[in-house]
Amino acid sequence: MEIAAAARGSIYITAEELEHDVEFTAVDELYRGVGTATQRDMCGLAYRANKEEPIGAAIAYEDLWVSISAYLENRCEPAPAPDTP
């Protein structure tokens, strides 16, 4: 989350509910109530060679509207640290 905050700012963290619900559990409950599903994963971190501090993250989203089969959204959003070349 620190990388996402540095890359996108505190408004992004709040709007995407990254501080309290990284996996979209609460949102998924709402989706499932109408026959759909959604999830979000912090699917990867990038590191500089031989360093332990991450310099970037990938946040994966998957939404599936079962009742409206024409709508399918999958995306992976990179969040590089601001000082990453």
PyMOL Python script that loads the backbone (N, CA, C, O; Angstrom):
from pymol import cmd

cmd.read_pdbstr("""\
ATOM      1  N   MET A   1       0.816  -1.190   0.000  1.00  0.00           N
ATOM      2  CA  MET A   1       0.000   0.000   0.000  1.00  0.00           C
ATOM      3  C   MET A   1       0.861   1.256   0.000  1.00  0.00           C
ATOM      4  O   MET A   1       0.473   2.275  -0.571  1.00  0.00           O
ATOM      5  N   GLU A   2       2.027   1.190   0.635  1.00  0.00           N
ATOM      6  CA  GLU A   2       2.917   2.352   0.660  1.00  0.00           C
ATOM      7  C   GLU A   2       3.334   2.766  -0.746  1.00  0.00           C
ATOM      8  O   GLU A   2       3.417   3.955  -1.055  1.00  0.00           O
ATOM      9  N   ILE A   3       3.595   1.776  -1.591  1.00  0.00           N
ATOM     10  CA  ILE A   3       3.978   2.082  -2.972  1.00  0.00           C
ATOM     11  C   ILE A   3       2.819   2.741  -3.706  1.00  0.00           C
ATOM     12  O   ILE A   3       3.013   3.734  -4.407  1.00  0.00           O
ATOM     13  N   ALA A   4       1.615   2.199  -3.551  1.00  0.00           N
ATOM     14  CA  ALA A   4       0.441   2.777  -4.209  1.00  0.00           C
ATOM     15  C   ALA A   4       0.197   4.197  -3.719  1.00  0.00           C
ATOM     16  O   ALA A   4      -0.167   5.066  -4.511  1.00  0.00           O
ATOM     17  N   ALA A   5       0.388   4.443  -2.443  1.00  0.00           N
ATOM     18  CA  ALA A   5       0.217   5.790  -1.898  1.00  0.00           C
ATOM     19  C   ALA A   5       1.257   6.748  -2.481  1.00  0.00           C
ATOM     20  O   ALA A   5       0.933   7.885  -2.824  1.00  0.00           O
ATOM     21  N   ALA A   6       2.491   6.293  -2.591  1.00  0.00           N
ATOM     22  CA  ALA A   6       3.545   7.139  -3.154  1.00  0.00           C
ATOM     23  C   ALA A   6       3.316   7.375  -4.639  1.00  0.00           C
ATOM     24  O   ALA A   6       3.564   8.473  -5.138  1.00  0.00           O
ATOM     25  N   ALA A   7       2.847   6.357  -5.349  1.00  0.00           N
ATOM     26  CA  ALA A   7       2.636   6.465  -6.791  1.00  0.00           C
ATOM     27  C   ALA A   7       1.384   7.246  -7.150  1.00  0.00           C
ATOM     28  O   ALA A   7       1.386   8.006  -8.119  1.00  0.00           O
ATOM     29  N   ARG A   8       0.311   7.069  -6.380  1.00  0.00           N
ATOM     30  CA  ARG A   8      -0.989   7.639  -6.756  1.00  0.00           C
ATOM     31  C   ARG A   8      -1.535   8.678  -5.783  1.00  0.00           C
ATOM     32  O   ARG A   8      -2.374   9.496  -6.161  1.00  0.00           O
ATOM     33  N   GLY A   9      -1.072   8.658  -4.536  1.00  0.00           N
ATOM     34  CA  GLY A   9      -1.529   9.633  -3.559  1.00  0.00           C
ATOM     35  C   GLY A   9      -2.625   9.103  -2.644  1.00  0.00           C
ATOM     36  O   GLY A   9      -3.193   8.037  -2.881  1.00  0.00           O
ATOM     37  N   SER A  10      -2.906   9.861  -1.602  1.00  0.00           N
ATOM     38  CA  SER A  10      -3.852   9.421  -0.576  1.00  0.00           C
ATOM     39  C   SER A  10      -5.294   9.366  -1.077  1.00  0.00           C
ATOM     40  O   SER A  10      -6.074   8.539  -0.605  1.00  0.00           O
ATOM     41  N   ILE A  11      -5.660  10.222  -2.014  1.00  0.00           N
ATOM     42  CA  ILE A  11      -7.023  10.188  -2.551  1.00  0.00           C
ATOM     43  C   ILE A  11      -7.265   8.865  -3.271  1.00  0.00           C
ATOM     44  O   ILE A  11      -8.344   8.284  -3.154  1.00  0.00           O
ATOM     45  N   TYR A  12      -6.273   8.388  -4.011  1.00  0.00           N
ATOM     46  CA  TYR A  12      -6.375   7.097  -4.695  1.00  0.00           C
ATOM     47  C   TYR A  12      -6.564   5.974  -3.685  1.00  0.00           C
ATOM     48  O   TYR A  12      -7.412   5.102  -3.878  1.00  0.00           O
ATOM     49  N   ILE A  13      -5.779   5.987  -2.609  1.00  0.00           N
ATOM     50  CA  ILE A  13      -5.875   4.959  -1.570  1.00  0.00           C
ATOM     51  C   ILE A  13      -7.277   4.935  -0.981  1.00  0.00           C
ATOM     52  O   ILE A  13      -7.856   3.865  -0.793  1.00  0.00           O
ATOM     53  N   THR A  14      -7.823   6.105  -0.689  1.00  0.00           N
ATOM     54  CA  THR A  14      -9.168   6.203  -0.123  1.00  0.00           C
ATOM     55  C   THR A  14     -10.229   5.768  -1.130  1.00  0.00           C
ATOM     56  O   THR A  14     -11.111   4.977  -0.797  1.00  0.00           O
ATOM     57  N   ALA A  15     -10.151   6.279  -2.357  1.00  0.00           N
ATOM     58  CA  ALA A  15     -11.156   5.965  -3.381  1.00  0.00           C
ATOM     59  C   ALA A  15     -11.180   4.483  -3.728  1.00  0.00           C
ATOM     60  O   ALA A  15     -12.249   3.915  -3.952  1.00  0.00           O
ATOM     61  N   GLU A  16     -10.024   3.862  -3.772  1.00  0.00           N
ATOM     62  CA  GLU A  16      -9.943   2.439  -4.110  1.00  0.00           C
ATOM     63  C   GLU A  16     -10.080   1.530  -2.890  1.00  0.00           C
ATOM     64  O   GLU A  16     -10.017   0.307  -3.016  1.00  0.00           O
ATOM     65  N   GLU A  17     -10.264   2.120  -1.715  1.00  0.00           N
ATOM     66  CA  GLU A  17     -10.425   1.383  -0.457  1.00  0.00           C
ATOM     67  C   GLU A  17      -9.264   0.417  -0.203  1.00  0.00           C
ATOM     68  O   GLU A  17      -9.469  -0.682   0.312  1.00  0.00           O
ATOM     69  N   LEU A  18      -8.066   0.824  -0.559  1.00  0.00           N
ATOM     70  CA  LEU A  18      -6.897  -0.031  -0.385  1.00  0.00           C
ATOM     71  C   LEU A  18      -6.481  -0.167   1.071  1.00  0.00           C
ATOM     72  O   LEU A  18      -5.859  -1.160   1.449  1.00  0.00           O
ATOM     73  N   GLU A  19      -6.813   0.806   1.876  1.00  0.00           N
ATOM     74  CA  GLU A  19      -6.389   0.772   3.272  1.00  0.00           C
ATOM     75  C   GLU A  19      -7.168  -0.257   4.094  1.00  0.00           C
ATOM     76  O   GLU A  19      -6.628  -0.852   5.027  1.00  0.00           O
ATOM     77  N   HIS A  20      -8.432  -0.459   3.745  1.00  0.00           N
ATOM     78  CA  HIS A  20      -9.285  -1.305   4.581  1.00  0.00           C
ATOM     79  C   HIS A  20      -9.782  -2.580   3.909  1.00  0.00           C
ATOM     80  O   HIS A  20     -10.180  -3.519   4.598  1.00  0.00           O
ATOM     81  N   ASP A  21      -9.767  -2.633   2.580  1.00  0.00           N
ATOM     82  CA  ASP A  21     -10.353  -3.786   1.896  1.00  0.00           C
ATOM     83  C   ASP A  21      -9.612  -4.065   0.586  1.00  0.00           C
ATOM     84  O   ASP A  21     -10.169  -3.896  -0.499  1.00  0.00           O
ATOM     85  N   VAL A  22      -8.364  -4.490   0.698  1.00  0.00           N
ATOM     86  CA  VAL A  22      -7.529  -4.717  -0.479  1.00  0.00           C
ATOM     87  C   VAL A  22      -8.162  -5.716  -1.436  1.00  0.00           C
ATOM     88  O   VAL A  22      -8.095  -5.527  -2.651  1.00  0.00           O
ATOM     89  N   GLU A  23      -8.762  -6.755  -0.927  1.00  0.00           N
ATOM     90  CA  GLU A  23      -9.312  -7.806  -1.783  1.00  0.00           C
ATOM     91  C   GLU A  23     -10.750  -7.545  -2.228  1.00  0.00           C
ATOM     92  O   GLU A  23     -11.362  -8.413  -2.852  1.00  0.00           O
ATOM     93  N   PHE A  24     -11.303  -6.371  -1.923  1.00  0.00           N
ATOM     94  CA  PHE A  24     -12.670  -6.005  -2.331  1.00  0.00           C
ATOM     95  C   PHE A  24     -13.721  -6.917  -1.716  1.00  0.00           C
ATOM     96  O   PHE A  24     -14.752  -7.162  -2.343  1.00  0.00           O
ATOM     97  N   THR A  25     -13.497  -7.425  -0.515  1.00  0.00           N
ATOM     98  CA  THR A  25     -14.433  -8.354   0.114  1.00  0.00           C
ATOM     99  C   THR A  25     -15.816  -7.737   0.269  1.00  0.00           C
ATOM    100  O   THR A  25     -16.814  -8.370  -0.076  1.00  0.00           O
ATOM    101  N   ALA A  26     -15.892  -6.520   0.778  1.00  0.00           N
ATOM    102  CA  ALA A  26     -17.192  -5.866   0.979  1.00  0.00           C
ATOM    103  C   ALA A  26     -17.887  -5.586  -0.347  1.00  0.00           C
ATOM    104  O   ALA A  26     -19.097  -5.778  -0.468  1.00  0.00           O
ATOM    105  N   VAL A  27     -17.130  -5.135  -1.339  1.00  0.00           N
ATOM    106  CA  VAL A  27     -17.714  -4.854  -2.653  1.00  0.00           C
ATOM    107  C   VAL A  27     -18.183  -6.152  -3.307  1.00  0.00           C
ATOM    108  O   VAL A  27     -19.239  -6.186  -3.939  1.00  0.00           O
ATOM    109  N   ASP A  28     -17.394  -7.227  -3.154  1.00  0.00           N
ATOM    110  CA  ASP A  28     -17.779  -8.512  -3.728  1.00  0.00           C
ATOM    111  C   ASP A  28     -19.092  -9.007  -3.137  1.00  0.00           C
ATOM    112  O   ASP A  28     -19.906  -9.593  -3.851  1.00  0.00           O
ATOM    113  N   GLU A  29     -19.308  -8.783  -1.849  1.00  0.00           N
ATOM    114  CA  GLU A  29     -20.580  -9.175  -1.227  1.00  0.00           C
ATOM    115  C   GLU A  29     -21.759  -8.476  -1.906  1.00  0.00           C
ATOM    116  O   GLU A  29     -22.800  -9.092  -2.136  1.00  0.00           O
ATOM    117  N   LEU A  30     -21.595  -7.201  -2.223  1.00  0.00           N
ATOM    118  CA  LEU A  30     -22.648  -6.461  -2.929  1.00  0.00           C
ATOM    119  C   LEU A  30     -22.865  -7.040  -4.327  1.00  0.00           C
ATOM    120  O   LEU A  30     -24.005  -7.244  -4.747  1.00  0.00           O
ATOM    121  N   TYR A  31     -21.779  -7.303  -5.043  1.00  0.00           N
ATOM    122  CA  TYR A  31     -21.872  -7.881  -6.380  1.00  0.00           C
ATOM    123  C   TYR A  31     -22.571  -9.235  -6.345  1.00  0.00           C
ATOM    124  O   TYR A  31     -23.445  -9.513  -7.166  1.00  0.00           O
ATOM    125  N   ARG A  32     -22.176 -10.080  -5.382  1.00  0.00           N
ATOM    126  CA  ARG A  32     -22.755 -11.426  -5.305  1.00  0.00           C
ATOM    127  C   ARG A  32     -24.253 -11.385  -4.997  1.00  0.00           C
ATOM    128  O   ARG A  32     -24.991 -12.303  -5.353  1.00  0.00           O
ATOM    129  N   GLY A  33     -24.691 -10.322  -4.337  1.00  0.00           N
ATOM    130  CA  GLY A  33     -26.113 -10.168  -4.045  1.00  0.00           C
ATOM    131  C   GLY A  33     -26.966 -10.014  -5.295  1.00  0.00           C
ATOM    132  O   GLY A  33     -28.175 -10.245  -5.253  1.00  0.00           O
ATOM    133  N   VAL A  34     -26.350  -9.628  -6.403  1.00  0.00           N
ATOM    134  CA  VAL A  34     -27.080  -9.490  -7.662  1.00  0.00           C
ATOM    135  C   VAL A  34     -26.559 -10.455  -8.729  1.00  0.00           C
ATOM    136  O   VAL A  34     -26.804 -10.262  -9.920  1.00  0.00           O
ATOM    137  N   GLY A  35     -25.835 -11.503  -8.292  1.00  0.00           N
ATOM    138  CA  GLY A  35     -25.413 -12.554  -9.208  1.00  0.00           C
ATOM    139  C   GLY A  35     -24.141 -12.293  -9.982  1.00  0.00           C
ATOM    140  O   GLY A  35     -23.932 -12.899 -11.033  1.00  0.00           O
ATOM    141  N   THR A  36     -23.285 -11.413  -9.497  1.00  0.00           N
ATOM    142  CA  THR A  36     -22.020 -11.129 -10.167  1.00  0.00           C
ATOM    143  C   THR A  36     -20.875 -11.330  -9.175  1.00  0.00           C
ATOM    144  O   THR A  36     -21.104 -11.745  -8.039  1.00  0.00           O
ATOM    145  N   ALA A  37     -19.674 -11.044  -9.590  1.00  0.00           N
ATOM    146  CA  ALA A  37     -18.529 -11.195  -8.693  1.00  0.00           C
ATOM    147  C   ALA A  37     -17.441 -10.201  -9.063  1.00  0.00           C
ATOM    148  O   ALA A  37     -17.350  -9.763 -10.210  1.00  0.00           O
ATOM    149  N   THR A  38     -16.624  -9.851  -8.093  1.00  0.00           N
ATOM    150  CA  THR A  38     -15.469  -8.989  -8.332  1.00  0.00           C
ATOM    151  C   THR A  38     -14.386  -9.342  -7.321  1.00  0.00           C
ATOM    152  O   THR A  38     -14.679  -9.816  -6.223  1.00  0.00           O
ATOM    153  N   GLN A  39     -13.160  -9.112  -7.694  1.00  0.00           N
ATOM    154  CA  GLN A  39     -12.067  -9.311  -6.747  1.00  0.00           C
ATOM    155  C   GLN A  39     -10.877  -8.464  -7.165  1.00  0.00           C
ATOM    156  O   GLN A  39     -10.763  -8.042  -8.316  1.00  0.00           O
ATOM    157  N   ARG A  40     -10.003  -8.229  -6.215  1.00  0.00           N
ATOM    158  CA  ARG A  40      -8.788  -7.456  -6.471  1.00  0.00           C
ATOM    159  C   ARG A  40      -7.657  -8.140  -5.720  1.00  0.00           C
ATOM    160  O   ARG A  40      -7.846  -8.636  -4.609  1.00  0.00           O
ATOM    161  N   ASP A  41      -6.501  -8.162  -6.323  1.00  0.00           N
ATOM    162  CA  ASP A  41      -5.332  -8.801  -5.740  1.00  0.00           C
ATOM    163  C   ASP A  41      -4.114  -7.912  -5.893  1.00  0.00           C
ATOM    164  O   ASP A  41      -3.930  -7.283  -6.935  1.00  0.00           O
ATOM    165  N   MET A  42      -3.292  -7.853  -4.878  1.00  0.00           N
ATOM    166  CA  MET A  42      -1.970  -7.258  -5.016  1.00  0.00           C
ATOM    167  C   MET A  42      -1.119  -8.389  -5.566  1.00  0.00           C
ATOM    168  O   MET A  42      -0.588  -9.194  -4.800  1.00  0.00           O
ATOM    169  N   CYS A  43      -0.982  -8.461  -6.882  1.00  0.00           N
ATOM    170  CA  CYS A  43      -0.456  -9.679  -7.495  1.00  0.00           C
ATOM    171  C   CYS A  43       1.050  -9.702  -7.680  1.00  0.00           C
ATOM    172  O   CYS A  43       1.595 -10.736  -8.068  1.00  0.00           O
ATOM    173  N   GLY A  44       1.727  -8.627  -7.423  1.00  0.00           N
ATOM    174  CA  GLY A  44       3.172  -8.697  -7.587  1.00  0.00           C
ATOM    175  C   GLY A  44       3.879  -7.451  -7.112  1.00  0.00           C
ATOM    176  O   GLY A  44       3.312  -6.358  -7.106  1.00  0.00           O
ATOM    177  N   LEU A  45       5.108  -7.624  -6.718  1.00  0.00           N
ATOM    178  CA  LEU A  45       5.968  -6.518  -6.340  1.00  0.00           C
ATOM    179  C   LEU A  45       7.228  -6.574  -7.186  1.00  0.00           C
ATOM    180  O   LEU A  45       7.703  -7.657  -7.527  1.00  0.00           O
ATOM    181  N   ALA A  46       7.763  -5.427  -7.523  1.00  0.00           N
ATOM    182  CA  ALA A  46       9.019  -5.353  -8.271  1.00  0.00           C
ATOM    183  C   ALA A  46      10.098  -4.812  -7.340  1.00  0.00           C
ATOM    184  O   ALA A  46       9.859  -3.907  -6.540  1.00  0.00           O
ATOM    185  N   TYR A  47      11.276  -5.383  -7.464  1.00  0.00           N
ATOM    186  CA  TYR A  47      12.419  -4.984  -6.636  1.00  0.00           C
ATOM    187  C   TYR A  47      13.606  -4.669  -7.534  1.00  0.00           C
ATOM    188  O   TYR A  47      13.738  -5.240  -8.616  1.00  0.00           O
ATOM    189  N   ARG A  48      14.464  -3.770  -7.094  1.00  0.00           N
ATOM    190  CA  ARG A  48      15.747  -3.573  -7.771  1.00  0.00           C
ATOM    191  C   ARG A  48      16.627  -4.774  -7.452  1.00  0.00           C
ATOM    192  O   ARG A  48      16.455  -5.423  -6.420  1.00  0.00           O
ATOM    193  N   ALA A  49      17.550  -5.059  -8.325  1.00  0.00           N
ATOM    194  CA  ALA A  49      18.450  -6.188  -8.126  1.00  0.00           C
ATOM    195  C   ALA A  49      19.177  -6.068  -6.792  1.00  0.00           C
ATOM    196  O   ALA A  49      19.742  -5.021  -6.473  1.00  0.00           O
ATOM    197  N   ASN A  50      19.158  -7.132  -6.032  1.00  0.00           N
ATOM    198  CA  ASN A  50      19.867  -7.231  -4.744  1.00  0.00           C
ATOM    199  C   ASN A  50      19.396  -6.224  -3.694  1.00  0.00           C
ATOM    200  O   ASN A  50      20.157  -5.878  -2.790  1.00  0.00           O
ATOM    201  N   LYS A  51      18.168  -5.755  -3.800  1.00  0.00           N
ATOM    202  CA  LYS A  51      17.604  -4.829  -2.813  1.00  0.00           C
ATOM    203  C   LYS A  51      16.329  -5.441  -2.237  1.00  0.00           C
ATOM    204  O   LYS A  51      15.636  -6.200  -2.915  1.00  0.00           O
ATOM    205  N   GLU A  52      16.027  -5.108  -0.988  1.00  0.00           N
ATOM    206  CA  GLU A  52      14.828  -5.648  -0.353  1.00  0.00           C
ATOM    207  C   GLU A  52      13.642  -4.698  -0.386  1.00  0.00           C
ATOM    208  O   GLU A  52      12.529  -5.104  -0.053  1.00  0.00           O
ATOM    209  N   GLU A  53      13.843  -3.452  -0.776  1.00  0.00           N
ATOM    210  CA  GLU A  53      12.759  -2.477  -0.809  1.00  0.00           C
ATOM    211  C   GLU A  53      12.040  -2.523  -2.164  1.00  0.00           C
ATOM    212  O   GLU A  53      12.681  -2.365  -3.203  1.00  0.00           O
ATOM    213  N   PRO A  54      10.719  -2.737  -2.165  1.00  0.00           N
ATOM    214  CA  PRO A  54       9.996  -2.789  -3.437  1.00  0.00           C
ATOM    215  C   PRO A  54       9.954  -1.423  -4.111  1.00  0.00           C
ATOM    216  O   PRO A  54       9.899  -0.389  -3.445  1.00  0.00           O
ATOM    217  N   ILE A  55       9.981  -1.432  -5.451  1.00  0.00           N
ATOM    218  CA  ILE A  55       9.929  -0.194  -6.221  1.00  0.00           C
ATOM    219  C   ILE A  55       8.661  -0.094  -7.065  1.00  0.00           C
ATOM    220  O   ILE A  55       8.447   0.905  -7.751  1.00  0.00           O
ATOM    221  N   GLY A  56       7.834  -1.113  -7.016  1.00  0.00           N
ATOM    222  CA  GLY A  56       6.594  -1.083  -7.776  1.00  0.00           C
ATOM    223  C   GLY A  56       5.694  -2.239  -7.385  1.00  0.00           C
ATOM    224  O   GLY A  56       6.136  -3.230  -6.804  1.00  0.00           O
ATOM    225  N   ALA A  57       4.415  -2.087  -7.719  1.00  0.00           N
ATOM    226  CA  ALA A  57       3.433  -3.130  -7.414  1.00  0.00           C
ATOM    227  C   ALA A  57       2.472  -3.253  -8.584  1.00  0.00           C
ATOM    228  O   ALA A  57       2.314  -2.322  -9.374  1.00  0.00           O
ATOM    229  N   ALA A  58       1.837  -4.402  -8.686  1.00  0.00           N
ATOM    230  CA  ALA A  58       0.786  -4.618  -9.678  1.00  0.00           C
ATOM    231  C   ALA A  58      -0.486  -4.976  -8.919  1.00  0.00           C
ATOM    232  O   ALA A  58      -0.492  -5.860  -8.063  1.00  0.00           O
ATOM    233  N   ILE A  59      -1.558  -4.273  -9.250  1.00  0.00           N
ATOM    234  CA  ILE A  59      -2.857  -4.505  -8.619  1.00  0.00           C
ATOM    235  C   ILE A  59      -3.785  -5.049  -9.703  1.00  0.00           C
ATOM    236  O   ILE A  59      -4.068  -4.366 -10.687  1.00  0.00           O
ATOM    237  N   ALA A  60      -4.253  -6.275  -9.519  1.00  0.00           N
ATOM    238  CA  ALA A  60      -5.093  -6.924 -10.525  1.00  0.00           C
ATOM    239  C   ALA A  60      -6.561  -6.861 -10.100  1.00  0.00           C
ATOM    240  O   ALA A  60      -6.904  -7.115  -8.945  1.00  0.00           O
ATOM    241  N   TYR A  61      -7.410  -6.520 -11.055  1.00  0.00           N
ATOM    242  CA  TYR A  61      -8.852  -6.446 -10.843  1.00  0.00           C
ATOM    243  C   TYR A  61      -9.530  -7.435 -11.777  1.00  0.00           C
ATOM    244  O   TYR A  61      -9.119  -7.599 -12.926  1.00  0.00           O
ATOM    245  N   GLU A  62     -10.569  -8.091 -11.282  1.00  0.00           N
ATOM    246  CA  GLU A  62     -11.360  -8.967 -12.139  1.00  0.00           C
ATOM    247  C   GLU A  62     -12.825  -8.803 -11.761  1.00  0.00           C
ATOM    248  O   GLU A  62     -13.220  -9.070 -10.627  1.00  0.00           O
ATOM    249  N   ASP A  63     -13.621  -8.362 -12.723  1.00  0.00           N
ATOM    250  CA  ASP A  63     -15.066  -8.218 -12.534  1.00  0.00           C
ATOM    251  C   ASP A  63     -15.771  -9.086 -13.557  1.00  0.00           C
ATOM    252  O   ASP A  63     -15.402  -9.095 -14.731  1.00  0.00           O
ATOM    253  N   LEU A  64     -16.771  -9.806 -13.121  1.00  0.00           N
ATOM    254  CA  LEU A  64     -17.524 -10.652 -14.037  1.00  0.00           C
ATOM    255  C   LEU A  64     -19.008 -10.459 -13.768  1.00  0.00           C
ATOM    256  O   LEU A  64     -19.500 -10.748 -12.677  1.00  0.00           O
ATOM    257  N   TRP A  65     -19.690  -9.981 -14.748  1.00  0.00           N
ATOM    258  CA  TRP A  65     -21.146  -9.848 -14.662  1.00  0.00           C
ATOM    259  C   TRP A  65     -21.739 -11.099 -15.287  1.00  0.00           C
ATOM    260  O   TRP A  65     -21.840 -11.201 -16.510  1.00  0.00           O
ATOM    261  N   VAL A  66     -22.122 -12.030 -14.466  1.00  0.00           N
ATOM    262  CA  VAL A  66     -22.644 -13.307 -14.957  1.00  0.00           C
ATOM    263  C   VAL A  66     -23.943 -13.105 -15.719  1.00  0.00           C
ATOM    264  O   VAL A  66     -24.173 -13.744 -16.745  1.00  0.00           O
ATOM    265  N   SER A  67     -24.796 -12.212 -15.216  1.00  0.00           N
ATOM    266  CA  SER A  67     -26.095 -12.017 -15.859  1.00  0.00           C
ATOM    267  C   SER A  67     -26.002 -11.190 -17.140  1.00  0.00           C
ATOM    268  O   SER A  67     -26.913 -11.226 -17.967  1.00  0.00           O
ATOM    269  N   ILE A  68     -24.927 -10.457 -17.305  1.00  0.00           N
ATOM    270  CA  ILE A  68     -24.730  -9.665 -18.523  1.00  0.00           C
ATOM    271  C   ILE A  68     -23.405 -10.130 -19.127  1.00  0.00           C
ATOM    272  O   ILE A  68     -22.364  -9.519 -18.887  1.00  0.00           O
ATOM    273  N   SER A  69     -23.443 -11.195 -19.898  1.00  0.00           N
ATOM    274  CA  SER A  69     -22.217 -11.838 -20.351  1.00  0.00           C
ATOM    275  C   SER A  69     -21.380 -10.970 -21.278  1.00  0.00           C
ATOM    276  O   SER A  69     -20.221 -11.294 -21.537  1.00  0.00           O
ATOM    277  N   ALA A  70     -21.936  -9.875 -21.786  1.00  0.00           N
ATOM    278  CA  ALA A  70     -21.164  -9.007 -22.672  1.00  0.00           C
ATOM    279  C   ALA A  70     -20.171  -8.147 -21.896  1.00  0.00           C
ATOM    280  O   ALA A  70     -19.264  -7.566 -22.493  1.00  0.00           O
ATOM    281  N   TYR A  71     -20.327  -8.057 -20.579  1.00  0.00           N
ATOM    282  CA  TYR A  71     -19.440  -7.208 -19.790  1.00  0.00           C
ATOM    283  C   TYR A  71     -18.468  -8.054 -18.995  1.00  0.00           C
ATOM    284  O   TYR A  71     -18.862  -8.828 -18.123  1.00  0.00           O
ATOM    285  N   LEU A  72     -17.214  -7.900 -19.302  1.00  0.00           N
ATOM    286  CA  LEU A  72     -16.158  -8.583 -18.563  1.00  0.00           C
ATOM    287  C   LEU A  72     -14.990  -7.617 -18.464  1.00  0.00           C
ATOM    288  O   LEU A  72     -14.503  -7.121 -19.481  1.00  0.00           O
ATOM    289  N   GLU A  73     -14.547  -7.352 -17.270  1.00  0.00           N
ATOM    290  CA  GLU A  73     -13.417  -6.445 -17.089  1.00  0.00           C
ATOM    291  C   GLU A  73     -12.325  -7.153 -16.318  1.00  0.00           C
ATOM    292  O   GLU A  73     -12.544  -7.658 -15.217  1.00  0.00           O
ATOM    293  N   ASN A  74     -11.165  -7.180 -16.904  1.00  0.00           N
ATOM    294  CA  ASN A  74      -9.969  -7.645 -16.232  1.00  0.00           C
ATOM    295  C   ASN A  74      -8.913  -6.578 -16.497  1.00  0.00           C
ATOM    296  O   ASN A  74      -8.728  -6.153 -17.637  1.00  0.00           O
ATOM    297  N   ARG A  75      -8.239  -6.158 -15.472  1.00  0.00           N
ATOM    298  CA  ARG A  75      -7.177  -5.191 -15.683  1.00  0.00           C
ATOM    299  C   ARG A  75      -6.111  -5.369 -14.625  1.00  0.00           C
ATOM    300  O   ARG A  75      -6.367  -5.881 -13.536  1.00  0.00           O
ATOM    301  N   CYS A  76      -4.932  -4.943 -14.962  1.00  0.00           N
ATOM    302  CA  CYS A  76      -3.822  -4.967 -14.030  1.00  0.00           C
ATOM    303  C   CYS A  76      -3.223  -3.574 -14.034  1.00  0.00           C
ATOM    304  O   CYS A  76      -2.770  -3.092 -15.072  1.00  0.00           O
ATOM    305  N   GLU A  77      -3.219  -2.943 -12.911  1.00  0.00           N
ATOM    306  CA  GLU A  77      -2.771  -1.557 -12.813  1.00  0.00           C
ATOM    307  C   GLU A  77      -1.387  -1.502 -12.163  1.00  0.00           C
ATOM    308  O   GLU A  77      -1.229  -1.894 -11.007  1.00  0.00           O
ATOM    309  N   PRO A  78      -0.388  -1.018 -12.901  1.00  0.00           N
ATOM    310  CA  PRO A  78       0.935  -0.886 -12.306  1.00  0.00           C
ATOM    311  C   PRO A  78       0.981   0.330 -11.379  1.00  0.00           C
ATOM    312  O   PRO A  78       0.328   1.339 -11.644  1.00  0.00           O
ATOM    313  N   ALA A  79       1.732   0.236 -10.324  1.00  0.00           N
ATOM    314  CA  ALA A  79       1.909   1.351  -9.388  1.00  0.00           C
ATOM    315  C   ALA A  79       3.391   1.482  -9.064  1.00  0.00           C
ATOM    316  O   ALA A  79       3.840   1.026  -8.013  1.00  0.00           O
ATOM    317  N   PRO A  80       4.166   2.113  -9.978  1.00  0.00           N
ATOM    318  CA  PRO A  80       5.596   2.251  -9.710  1.00  0.00           C
ATOM    319  C   PRO A  80       5.866   3.341  -8.674  1.00  0.00           C
ATOM    320  O   PRO A  80       5.137   4.329  -8.595  1.00  0.00           O
ATOM    321  N   ALA A  81       6.907   3.153  -7.896  1.00  0.00           N
ATOM    322  CA  ALA A  81       7.315   4.197  -6.959  1.00  0.00           C
ATOM    323  C   ALA A  81       7.715   5.430  -7.759  1.00  0.00           C
ATOM    324  O   ALA A  81       8.267   5.286  -8.849  1.00  0.00           O
ATOM    325  N   PRO A  82       7.455   6.642  -7.256  1.00  0.00           N
ATOM    326  CA  PRO A  82       7.713   7.861  -8.014  1.00  0.00           C
ATOM    327  C   PRO A  82       9.162   8.024  -8.481  1.00  0.00           C
ATOM    328  O   PRO A  82       9.395   8.645  -9.518  1.00  0.00           O
ATOM    329  N   ASP A  83      10.128   7.493  -7.757  1.00  0.00           N
ATOM    330  CA  ASP A  83      11.531   7.653  -8.135  1.00  0.00           C
ATOM    331  C   ASP A  83      12.058   6.513  -8.998  1.00  0.00           C
ATOM    332  O   ASP A  83      13.265   6.406  -9.218  1.00  0.00           O
ATOM    333  N   THR A  84      11.154   5.654  -9.491  1.00  0.00           N
ATOM    334  CA  THR A  84      11.565   4.534 -10.336  1.00  0.00           C
ATOM    335  C   THR A  84      11.806   5.034 -11.764  1.00  0.00           C
ATOM    336  O   THR A  84      10.932   5.666 -12.357  1.00  0.00           O
ATOM    337  N   PRO A  85      12.998   4.749 -12.314  1.00  0.00           N
ATOM    338  CA  PRO A  85      13.285   5.206 -13.673  1.00  0.00           C
ATOM    339  C   PRO A  85      12.441   4.475 -14.708  1.00  0.00           C
ATOM    340  O   PRO A  85      12.562   4.742 -15.904  1.00  0.00           O
TER     341      PRO A  85
END
""", "prot")
cmd.dss("prot")
cmd.show_as("cartoon", "prot")
cmd.util.cbc("prot")
cmd.orient("prot")
